[in-house]
C-alpha cells in the first residue's frame, strides 16, 4: 500500500504503459513561509476545515461560520477584524479553486 506521498504501483504501471514518467507523479514535501501577521488567520482557517457546507455535488461551498466559531472558541482563538477578513479571503480562494 502506498503512503500519502507515494503513487501506487498500479498508477505508476498505467502511466508507464501510456509513455509517461511515473516519477513526475510523486509529490514533493514543500515548506512555505507564513507571515506572522497572517498566522492567526491561517491557523483559524485550518481549524475550521471540518466546518464546510457542501453543494449538491459535494464541493466546498462555504464555511459554516457558526460552527467555525465554536471550533475557534474551543481552541481559545479570537478571530475578529482583519483576521476574520483574512479567513474569508482564504475561503474564497478555496471555493474558486474547486
Residue pairs with C-beta under 8 A, 6 or more apart in sequence:
1 8
2 8
2 9
5 26
5 27
5 29
6 26
7 15
7 22
7 25
7 26
11 22
11 25
12 22
12 25
13 22
15 21
15 22
15 25
16 22
34 42
38 86
40 77
40 79
40 83
41 79
41 82
41 83
41 84
41 86
41 87
41 89
41 90
42 86
42 90
43 77
44 68
44 72
44 77
44 79
44 83
44 87
45 86
45 87
45 90
45 91
47 68
47 71
47 72
47 75
47 77
48 63
48 67
48 68
48 71
48 72
48 87
50 71
51 63
51 64
51 65
51 67
51 68
51 71
52 60
52 61
52 62
52 63
52 64
53 60
53 61
53 62
53 63
53 64
54 60
54 61
55 61
59 98
60 94
60 95
60 98
61 95
62 91
62 95
63 87
63 91
68 87
69 79
72 78
72 79
79 87
